[in-house]
């Protein structure tokens, strides 16, 4: 996976400039997701075609080609702009203000001002008359050229306000904003809790019997207004279904027991590997 990510550019795109030898791990994760997700669509297409023609077919997908497909947007961007694709952490987007800002008491808030109309409302809401009148900031494109001093200037202003006040002002100005959350926040996220977006999953270390149930995000899909898919059973513990799987494959109980006795199959501590 790492070799392929390096070969077709994912690792380059994910490099943090000041840590050039330490690419973001997200690149490899994207390749893994693509390698699993893309074939699923084509399996469905093949099954639908079989319904029509009565003929099955082999559906193939390869690691390198999947990783290359994920680079198509960067390749198209290079063609459209005439510019080389830079690592994403060092890349400048199309909007002048699209940043995470510090607020008072160590708060963090993402703010996106993506149009000239939003800019007018933003500076009015925060009383930034000097910036509103600055001819260098008349349009988004012009503000983009002034980011080197504009972003620090806005940071100096916003850090004086509590996070809740900055959020309220951005809401009144109809400007995009969001608190900077962390993965652990999702365990108690009000929206997920209210919509059945978390399912109780038993988590153990190394497939053992000791662990606990926690709410993990459910599949992000609904069918016909029905509730989101839930678990039909918990993830198996190590070796939990040895006998079930091997019996279905044609092994006799005696053969399963022999495999367990010789250590060919194992189970979590306290469980019978042949059960």
C-alpha positions as CSV (number, residue, x, y, z in Angstrom):
1,X,0.0,0.0,0.0
2,X,2.8,2.5,0.9
3,X,4.7,1.7,-2.2
4,X,1.7,2.3,-4.4
5,X,0.8,5.5,-2.6
6,X,4.4,6.7,-3.3
7,X,4.4,5.7,-6.9
8,X,1.3,7.5,-8.1
9,X,1.6,10.7,-6.1
10,X,-0.6,10.2,-3.0
11,X,2.3,10.5,-0.7
12,X,3.6,13.7,-2.4
13,X,0.1,15.3,-2.3
14,X,-0.1,14.5,1.4
15,X,3.3,15.9,2.5
16,X,3.4,18.6,5.1
17,X,6.1,21.0,3.9
18,X,7.9,21.4,7.2
19,X,7.9,17.6,7.6
20,X,8.7,16.6,4.1
21,X,9.7,13.0,5.1
22,X,6.6,12.4,7.1
23,X,3.5,12.4,4.7
24,X,0.0,12.5,6.1
25,X,-1.3,9.0,6.7
26,X,-4.6,9.9,5.2
27,X,-3.2,9.2,1.7
28,X,-2.9,5.5,2.4
29,X,-6.3,5.4,4.1
30,X,-7.9,6.9,1.0
31,X,-6.4,4.3,-1.2
32,X,-7.7,1.5,1.1
33,X,-11.2,3.0,1.1
34,X,-11.1,3.3,-2.7
35,X,-9.9,-0.2,-3.1
36,X,-12.9,-1.5,-1.2
37,X,-15.6,1.0,-2.2
38,X,-15.1,1.4,-5.9
39,X,-15.4,-2.4,-6.7
40,X,-18.7,-2.5,-4.7
41,X,-20.3,-0.2,-7.2
42,X,-19.2,-2.3,-10.1
43,X,-20.3,-5.5,-8.4
44,X,-23.8,-4.0,-8.2
45,X,-23.6,-3.0,-11.9
46,X,-22.6,-6.5,-12.8
47,X,-25.4,-8.1,-10.8
48,X,-27.9,-5.7,-12.4
49,X,-26.5,-6.7,-15.8
50,X,-26.9,-10.4,-14.9
51,X,-30.5,-9.7,-14.1
52,X,-31.0,-8.5,-17.6
53,X,-28.8,-10.8,-19.6
54,X,-28.6,-13.9,-17.4
55,X,-24.8,-13.9,-17.7
56,X,-22.4,-13.5,-14.9
57,X,-18.9,-11.9,-15.3
58,X,-15.7,-11.3,-13.6
59,X,-15.2,-7.9,-12.0
60,X,-11.6,-6.9,-11.5
61,X,-10.0,-4.0,-9.7
62,X,-6.4,-3.3,-9.0
63,X,-4.5,-1.4,-6.3
64,X,-2.3,0.8,-8.5
65,X,-5.2,1.7,-10.9
66,X,-7.4,2.6,-7.9
67,X,-4.8,4.8,-6.4
68,X,-4.2,6.5,-9.8
69,X,-8.0,7.1,-10.2
70,X,-8.0,9.1,-6.9
71,X,-5.3,11.4,-8.4
72,X,-7.6,12.4,-11.4
73,X,-8.8,15.6,-9.8
74,X,-5.2,16.8,-9.2
75,X,-4.3,15.9,-12.8
76,X,-7.4,17.8,-14.1
77,X,-6.5,20.8,-11.9
78,X,-3.0,20.9,-13.3
79,X,-4.4,20.9,-16.8
80,X,-7.0,23.6,-16.1
81,X,-4.7,26.0,-14.2
82,X,-1.4,25.3,-15.9
83,X,0.2,24.9,-12.4
84,X,1.9,22.0,-10.8
85,X,0.0,20.2,-8.1
86,X,1.4,21.1,-4.8
87,X,1.1,19.1,-1.5
88,X,-2.4,19.8,-0.1
89,X,-1.2,21.2,3.3
90,X,0.8,23.9,1.4
91,X,-1.9,24.6,-1.3
92,X,-3.8,27.8,-1.4
93,X,-7.5,27.5,-2.1
94,X,-9.8,29.8,-4.0
95,X,-11.1,31.7,-1.0
96,X,-9.1,34.3,0.9
97,X,-10.6,33.6,4.3
98,X,-11.0,29.8,4.9
99,X,-9.1,29.3,8.1
100,X,-9.2,28.0,11.7
101,X,-8.9,31.0,14.0
102,X,-8.0,31.1,17.7
103,X,-10.6,32.7,20.0
104,X,-10.4,33.8,23.6
105,X,-9.7,31.1,26.2
106,X,-8.0,28.8,23.7
107,X,-11.1,28.3,21.6
108,X,-10.8,27.3,17.9
109,X,-13.3,28.2,15.2
110,X,-13.2,27.5,11.4
111,X,-14.5,30.5,9.5
112,X,-15.1,30.6,5.7
113,X,-15.8,33.9,3.9
114,X,-16.3,32.8,0.3
115,X,-17.9,35.7,-1.5
116,X,-17.8,39.5,-1.6
117,X,-21.3,39.6,-0.1
118,X,-20.2,37.6,2.8
119,X,-17.1,39.8,3.3
120,X,-19.4,42.9,3.5
121,X,-21.6,41.3,6.1
122,X,-18.6,39.9,8.0
123,X,-16.7,43.2,8.4
124,X,-19.9,45.0,9.3
125,X,-20.8,42.5,12.0
126,X,-17.4,42.8,13.6
127,X,-17.1,46.5,13.1
128,X,-14.1,46.3,10.8
129,X,-14.5,49.6,9.1
130,X,-10.9,50.1,8.2
131,X,-10.7,46.7,6.5
132,X,-14.0,47.4,4.7
133,X,-12.7,50.6,3.3
134,X,-9.3,49.2,2.3
135,X,-9.1,49.2,-1.5
136,X,-6.7,46.2,-1.5
137,X,-9.6,44.0,-0.1
138,X,-12.3,45.0,-2.5
139,X,-12.8,41.5,-4.0
140,X,-12.1,37.9,-3.0
141,X,-9.3,37.7,-5.6
142,X,-7.7,40.8,-4.2
143,X,-8.0,39.6,-0.7
144,X,-6.4,36.3,-1.7
145,X,-3.3,38.3,-2.7
146,X,-3.2,40.0,0.7
147,X,-3.5,36.9,2.9
148,X,0.0,37.3,4.3
149,X,-1.1,40.3,6.4
150,X,-4.9,39.9,6.3
151,X,-5.2,36.6,8.1
152,X,-2.9,37.7,11.0
153,X,-4.8,40.9,11.3
154,X,-8.1,39.0,11.6
155,X,-6.6,36.6,14.0
156,X,-5.5,39.5,16.3
157,X,-9.1,40.7,16.3
158,X,-10.9,37.4,16.7
159,X,-8.7,36.1,19.6
160,X,-10.2,38.9,21.8
161,X,-13.7,37.4,21.6
162,X,-15.0,34.2,23.3
163,X,-15.7,31.4,20.9
164,X,-19.5,31.5,21.4
165,X,-19.6,35.2,20.5
166,X,-17.6,34.8,17.4
167,X,-19.9,31.9,16.4
168,X,-23.0,34.0,17.0
169,X,-21.6,36.9,15.0
170,X,-20.7,34.7,12.1
171,X,-24.2,33.2,12.2
172,X,-25.8,36.6,12.1
173,X,-23.6,37.5,9.1
174,X,-24.6,34.3,7.4
175,X,-20.9,33.3,7.1
176,X,-19.7,29.7,7.3
177,X,-18.4,28.6,10.7
178,X,-17.8,25.5,12.8
179,X,-16.1,24.6,16.0
180,X,-13.0,22.5,15.6
181,X,-14.1,19.1,16.9
182,X,-12.2,16.0,17.8
183,X,-13.1,12.4,17.1
184,X,-14.0,11.8,20.7
185,X,-16.7,14.5,20.5
186,X,-18.8,12.2,18.3
187,X,-19.5,9.9,21.2
188,X,-21.8,12.5,22.6
189,X,-22.7,14.4,19.4
190,X,-26.4,15.7,19.8
191,X,-27.2,15.2,16.2
192,X,-26.0,11.6,16.0
193,X,-27.7,10.8,19.3
194,X,-31.0,12.3,18.2
195,X,-31.0,10.6,14.8
196,X,-29.9,7.1,15.7
197,X,-26.5,7.8,14.2
198,X,-24.6,5.7,16.7
199,X,-24.8,1.9,17.1
200,X,-23.5,0.0,20.2
201,X,-20.5,-2.0,19.2
202,X,-18.5,-4.3,21.5
203,X,-14.8,-3.4,21.4
204,X,-12.1,-5.6,22.8
205,X,-8.4,-5.7,22.6
206,X,-7.1,-8.3,20.2
207,X,-10.5,-10.1,19.9
208,X,-10.6,-11.0,23.6
209,X,-13.6,-11.5,25.8
210,X,-13.0,-8.4,27.9
211,X,-14.1,-5.0,26.5
212,X,-17.0,-2.7,26.5
213,X,-19.8,-1.4,24.2
214,X,-19.4,2.1,22.7
215,X,-21.5,4.0,20.2
216,X,-19.8,4.1,16.8
217,X,-21.2,5.9,13.7
218,X,-23.7,3.9,11.8
219,X,-23.6,3.4,8.0
220,X,-24.5,6.9,6.5
221,X,-27.5,5.7,4.5
222,X,-31.2,5.2,4.7
223,X,-33.6,3.2,2.5
224,X,-37.1,4.6,1.9
225,X,-37.2,6.6,5.0
226,X,-36.5,3.6,7.2
227,X,-34.1,3.8,10.1
228,X,-30.4,3.5,9.3
229,X,-29.0,-0.1,9.2
230,X,-28.1,-1.5,12.6
231,X,-25.9,-4.4,13.7
232,X,-27.3,-7.9,13.3
233,X,-24.6,-9.2,15.6
234,X,-21.5,-8.0,17.3
235,X,-18.0,-8.3,15.8
236,X,-16.7,-11.8,16.5
237,X,-14.2,-12.5,19.1
238,X,-11.0,-14.2,18.0
239,X,-11.9,-17.8,17.1
240,X,-15.6,-17.4,18.1
241,X,-17.0,-19.0,15.0
242,X,-14.2,-21.6,14.3
243,X,-16.5,-24.6,14.4
244,X,-19.3,-22.9,12.5
245,X,-17.0,-21.8,9.6
246,X,-15.0,-25.0,9.4
247,X,-18.1,-27.3,9.6
248,X,-19.7,-25.3,6.8
249,X,-16.5,-25.9,4.8
250,X,-16.8,-29.7,5.3
251,X,-14.7,-30.4,8.4
252,X,-16.0,-32.9,10.9
253,X,-16.2,-32.2,14.6
254,X,-13.2,-34.5,15.2
255,X,-11.2,-32.7,12.6
256,X,-12.0,-29.3,14.1
257,X,-11.0,-30.6,17.5
258,X,-7.7,-31.9,16.1
259,X,-7.0,-28.5,14.5
260,X,-7.6,-26.8,17.9
261,X,-5.5,-29.3,19.8
262,X,-2.5,-28.8,17.5
263,X,-2.8,-25.0,17.6
264,X,-3.8,-24.6,13.9
265,X,-6.8,-22.7,15.0
266,X,-7.0,-20.6,18.2
267,X,-9.5,-18.6,20.2
268,X,-9.5,-15.8,22.7
269,X,-8.4,-16.6,26.2
270,X,-11.1,-18.6,28.0
271,X,-12.8,-19.8,24.9
272,X,-12.7,-23.3,23.3
273,X,-11.0,-23.0,19.9
274,X,-13.0,-26.0,18.6
275,X,-16.4,-24.7,19.8
